[in-house]
Structure formats: structure tokens, C-alpha cells
Amino acid sequence: MKVAASIYGPVQDDLRLVEDALERVKHVESFPMLAKMLAQVLDGGGKRLRPAIALLAGKFGAYDAELHVPLAASIELLHTATLVHDDVIDASMSRRGRETANAIFNNAASVMLGDFMFAHSADLIARTDNTKVVRLFARTIMAIAGGELHQDMSAYEYGQDTMTYFGRIEGKTASLFATSAEGGAMVARCTPDERESLRRYGLNVGMSFQIVDDILDFAGDEREMGKPIGSDLMQGTLTLPSLLLMERYPKDNPIKKAFRSRKPKTDLVAEAVYMVLNSDILNESYAVARDFRDRALASLSVLPANDARASLEEIAAYVLDRRA
Amino acid sequence: MKVAASIYGPVQDDLRLVEDALERVKHVESFPMLAKMLAQVLDGGGKRLRPAIALLAGKFGAYDAELHVPLAASIELLHTATLVHDDVIDASMSRRGRETANAIFNNAASVMLGDFMFAHSADLIARTDNTKVVRLFARTIMAIAGGELHQDMSAYEYGQDTMTYFGRIEGKTASLFATSAEGGAMVARCTPDERESLRRYGLNVGMSFQIVDDILDFAGDEREMGKPIGSDLMQGTLTLPSLLLMERYPKDNPIKKAFRSRKPKTDLVAEAVYMVLNSDILNESYAVARDFRDRALASLSVLPANDARASLEEIAAYVLDRRA
């Protein structure tokens, strides 16, 4: 889904420079196959939310396009690298309606493609000439990999609670949103208070983003999402809606039955989706997502009311309202 | 195989600090499973050649253990991360006589383990507080991933020549040896000339190292190597000995037959190994490895004749003489 460019307000133009930087990443003249693989995964038309947040955060301090544009490009590259490895792990064949790298090439090549992209993003981050920013990003990838590992290890375990879920999505998703905002602020030499406010904004927007993602896995438009409804349950991943369903029917519910076999049957997953859709579980999940959005907005409230803040507020609203 | 500690001369003690730093990497208290995985891959008893080279290179300038030890630890971590991903890609079940991560855990977890280790190594490298060093390492991982990708893409292609092979092993192996030496020199603020000499030393030692590795795949002790003889050919990888065999028997040779099917038959690989062992091909391959070693030694000759240089010379000799 396209995001209306206007919500990116004061960084619209510089986001175009981010696209140019990503375009240059694809130009590996000495190795046409690698160039083709990079184009496949980078042309997917992502929403570029994370780079936008990084640029906007920079507007609260000494914004410098020479430093902020490579930073923002590196965040998108890093994010895409994690998706490439995720798709290998989940054996996903499509994402956002496009074939994944592992569907077209193979798993081996996709693992190396992801490594190449991680390294390239490190090279871009280092252009900020700030090793503190490099370390912030390194630790974020550690959190993301840890979060994914945790998700993989706990697949098909139905004894999880919502606290485990929140910890998992913080590592897997919210940490990079937090780091996008904090990284932009660090590069702009914001004060520690501003930096912390922006980090909290990113963290809470990221939580809200992932909860909505998990809701859309039940209620989204299959075509717009580019993946089938119920795909998390098919992969043994419990998300907020399915955890709420388990809470309501602790003894007898289709998820428990589906997970026991470690090869969920489609009819059991369909039953779980049906039960969720015929309850107020998605409303309750949206209320949780809204709560995180409100915390994000509260974090912004201590910052100057400028164009960048208005844009970050619009992003928080968009994250909640999006349909794909 | 153990390396006699004496060849590491002036950096023996600091190499123990590198081990301590690697030990700390394993302590992920919040996540026992990750700690277990890290121990599995880091306790393999590697030779620690690359960290030794990085420390020794630092001795030609302003050596600082506070910076050089994290650098050296990060190189070993990074090297091990590449092995973890390689083993996933090659579906290798053992390395150095130990089970691989993907053999014990699974591919998904091993991909994430590798990502975690790459990120952790970036965090350690950033402690040098030198973004030029970070960029040097980022580009090296790009070269390694590119080299592996190239190897994967050209698997079972029997129309390759030795120049392609040299390019491939430079990316896959020699680049990290070169970067170990250059990184150590950069952190010690060596002169550009010293840095270049050390980089060339590393590059040529690395080339020699990989050629010997490829020779040992024909002539090594299966138990000491921890993998069966002929495993490169089984995986469709042409190395110097097999390329020389193809050159001598361009029309009719078992490798060509074996690669045509993309599922090499063991008897054809055995025939190729037998033909190589009953020729002077391994002698010729050793001559090429010696040639690279000589270039490595020549690069050192412009540097002061100190303990560190003597140790680097011993390493170059060891790389050629090793049996596993």
C-alpha cells in the first residue's frame, strides 16, 4: 500500500534522496546476479516508514542531509535484510504481493544476499562517522535476531502469555523503530531528553505497528497483504488476537489442537480465525494498539510543536489506520 | 589442530584476553538457548589465526590492548558467523569434528545465530571508535558474502578457470586475512605504507591458507579435518587441484561426468580424488601456495625485523605446513 507522501511533510524531498541511495546499492556492476537479487527485494515498494522517522527525528536537532540520508537508507536496507532472512526461515514464497528472494533464487543465495545487505547497511551507517550510532544499530540487530530466534524456538508452544508476546515484538519490530528515531536524534546531536522522547515515540509506534500487523493477519485484505489470512497461526506463531482467544477458551480451542501436531490443519486455523472475527477480540487488540499510539504521542508532547512533530503524529495515526 | 602457542610470540598473552572476550560473548543470561548455541560454535577450538594476525599487525604502530583485543575478538566472531551461515548453506553436519549449529538446532535458528554474531562483532569493532575500521570490515563482509554467492551460483559449472578460482577465494577467505592485518595496523595508526605492507601480507597468507585447505580436501586426515575427503567436489565446488585435473583431461574426466548430473556420484568423485593423488597435481598446488606465501614474506621484508614480524613469518610457514 502506498502512503500519501504528504504525511512525510518536511522530509518528503530528502526521502527521494534516500530512494536514490537505495538505487545506488543495487548497482553492483561486477556481479549482475547480485544486482538482480537486490532489485528484487528493494523494489518491493515498502512504505519507508523507518527512514522517514529517522529523518524527522533529525529535524529536532542539527539536521544534516549528508549524514541523515545515508543513515535513513541504511535503516531501510537493514530492515529489508531482516525480511530476506525471515522469508528464508519461514519459507515464505511471497511478500507484499511479490515473490520473495528465496522463491526466485534459493535459500543459500538468500542467506548470503541478506548478509551482503547487512554489511552494506553497516557501511552506510559508518558514514555518520559516529561509532555510538554504529553500536546502537549493532545492538538493535542483536535484539531483532534474538526476537526472531525466540519466536522460532517458541513456535507451536501454546502456553505463552501476552507479556512474552510484547517482549517478542519489541525485539523483532519495535526496537528498529526506536533505533530509527534515536539514531536520527543522535546524528543531529539532540539533547539526551529529546533523544529519549524520540526513542520512546519510535518504540511505541513500533509496538502499535506490529499489533496492527498481527490484527491484519486475521482481518486484512489477502491481496493487499500479499499473504493468506491466518498465516501466523499456520507457522505456529501466537499473536495478540490468538493469545486473547486462548485466554477466553483455555481448555478447548482450535489453536491448541492445531499446535499439538506442529503441522496445523487448515480447518483448525480457519476455525480459530472465524472465532476471532466473531468476537470483540480484534476491537480489544486495536484498543491495545491505540494505547501504544497514545504513549507515542505523549512522548512527542514535550518536543517543540513543529512540522516534523506534526508529521510524526500523522505517522502514528497512519500506522493504526492502515489496511495493509 | 592446535597451534603451538609459541608461534604467536609477542601476542600470546593478549590472545588469552581475546578468549576472555569471546567467553563474555557467550554469556547471554536472559536467553539460555542462545548462550548454548554460541558455546557450540565458539568452543570449536579454532586456530585463532586471524585475531593473532590483527594483534601482531598492531605491534608495528601504537599498539593498544584496549582497542586491539576487542578488534581481534570481533574478527574471530565475524569469521565464526560466516562459518555458521556457510554450514547452513552447505547443509554441513560437522566441522572440525564437531557438530554444526544447523545439525543440532535447525536452519532457521542457525541463520539468526549468525546474524546475532555478525551484529555482536560490529558492536565490538565499533569499540575501536574508528568508523574507517568499521567500514573496512563492512566491505569485507560484502566481499565474503559476494564470494560465497559466486561459489553457490557457479556450483557444478565445469567451465571455470584458475583466475575465477583465485578471485573467488580472495573474496571468500583472503579478504578477511587482509582486513585482519590492515585493521590491526589502522587501529595502531601505522603509516599508509606499513598498512599496505601488512594488508598484502594478510591477503597472500589468506590465499595460501585457502589453497592448502583445498589441497587437504584431497589429501588431509579425514578425522583431523572433521569432514570427508572430496567434500568440495561432492558440493560442486571446483578448487585448484580439481581445476588442474580438468586442465589435463579437458575432454574426458570424472569431474565433468559427476557435475553433469548436479548430484555427483561417490564413485566418480572417488575416481577424481584417486587421479589427483596419483599425479603431481598436489605438488603443483603446493607450489602455488608457496608462491603466495613468498609474496606474503616479501611484503613483510620492508617492515622492522622485530618479534611481531618473526611471528607473522612463522604463521605464514605454519599455514603452508599444517595438516588440518
Chai-1 contact restraints between the chains, C-beta under 6 A:
chainA,res_idxA,chainB,res_idxB,connection_type,confidence,min_distance_angstrom,max_distance_angstrom,comment,restraint_id
A,M33,B,M153,contact,1.0,0.0,6.0,A-B,restraint_1
A,H85,B,V111,contact,1.0,0.0,6.0,A-B,restraint_2
A,I89,B,A108,contact,1.0,0.0,6.0,A-B,restraint_3
A,I89,B,V111,contact,1.0,0.0,6.0,A-B,restraint_4
A,A108,B,I89,contact,1.0,0.0,6.0,A-B,restraint_5
A,A108,B,D152,contact,1.0,0.0,6.0,A-B,restraint_6
A,A109,B,L149,contact,1.0,0.0,6.0,A-B,restraint_7
A,A109,B,D152,contact,1.0,0.0,6.0,A-B,restraint_8
A,V111,B,H85,contact,1.0,0.0,6.0,A-B,restraint_9
A,V111,B,I89,contact,1.0,0.0,6.0,A-B,restraint_10
A,V111,B,V111,contact,1.0,0.0,6.0,A-B,restraint_11
A,M112,B,A145,contact,1.0,0.0,6.0,A-B,restraint_12
A,M112,B,E148,contact,1.0,0.0,6.0,A-B,restraint_13
A,M112,B,L149,contact,1.0,0.0,6.0,A-B,restraint_14
A,D115,B,A145,contact,1.0,0.0,6.0,A-B,restraint_15
A,F116,B,M142,contact,1.0,0.0,6.0,A-B,restraint_16
A,F116,B,A145,contact,1.0,0.0,6.0,A-B,restraint_17
A,A119,B,A138,contact,1.0,0.0,6.0,A-B,restraint_18
A,A119,B,I141,contact,1.0,0.0,6.0,A-B,restraint_19
A,A119,B,M142,contact,1.0,0.0,6.0,A-B,restraint_20
A,H120,B,M142,contact,1.0,0.0,6.0,A-B,restraint_21
A,A122,B,A122,contact,1.0,0.0,6.0,A-B,restraint_22
A,A122,B,A138,contact,1.0,0.0,6.0,A-B,restraint_23
A,D123,B,R135,contact,1.0,0.0,6.0,A-B,restraint_24
A,D123,B,A138,contact,1.0,0.0,6.0,A-B,restraint_25
A,A126,B,T131,contact,1.0,0.0,6.0,A-B,restraint_26
A,A126,B,V134,contact,1.0,0.0,6.0,A-B,restraint_27
A,A126,B,R135,contact,1.0,0.0,6.0,A-B,restraint_28
A,D129,B,T131,contact,1.0,0.0,6.0,A-B,restraint_29
A,T131,B,A126,contact,1.0,0.0,6.0,A-B,restraint_30
A,T131,B,D129,contact,1.0,0.0,6.0,A-B,restraint_31
A,T131,B,T131,contact,1.0,0.0,6.0,A-B,restraint_32
A,V134,B,A126,contact,1.0,0.0,6.0,A-B,restraint_33
A,V134,B,V134,contact,1.0,0.0,6.0,A-B,restraint_34
A,R135,B,D123,contact,1.0,0.0,6.0,A-B,restraint_35
A,R135,B,A126,contact,1.0,0.0,6.0,A-B,restraint_36
A,A138,B,A119,contact,1.0,0.0,6.0,A-B,restraint_37
A,A138,B,A122,contact,1.0,0.0,6.0,A-B,restraint_38
A,A138,B,D123,contact,1.0,0.0,6.0,A-B,restraint_39
A,I141,B,A119,contact,1.0,0.0,6.0,A-B,restraint_40
A,M142,B,F116,contact,1.0,0.0,6.0,A-B,restraint_41
A,M142,B,A119,contact,1.0,0.0,6.0,A-B,restraint_42
A,M142,B,H120,contact,1.0,0.0,6.0,A-B,restraint_43
A,A145,B,M112,contact,1.0,0.0,6.0,A-B,restraint_44
A,A145,B,D115,contact,1.0,0.0,6.0,A-B,restraint_45
A,A145,B,F116,contact,1.0,0.0,6.0,A-B,restraint_46
A,E148,B,M112,contact,1.0,0.0,6.0,A-B,restraint_47
A,L149,B,A109,contact,1.0,0.0,6.0,A-B,restraint_48
A,L149,B,M112,contact,1.0,0.0,6.0,A-B,restraint_49
A,D152,B,A108,contact,1.0,0.0,6.0,A-B,restraint_50
A,D152,B,A109,contact,1.0,0.0,6.0,A-B,restraint_51
A,M153,B,M33,contact,1.0,0.0,6.0,A-B,restraint_52
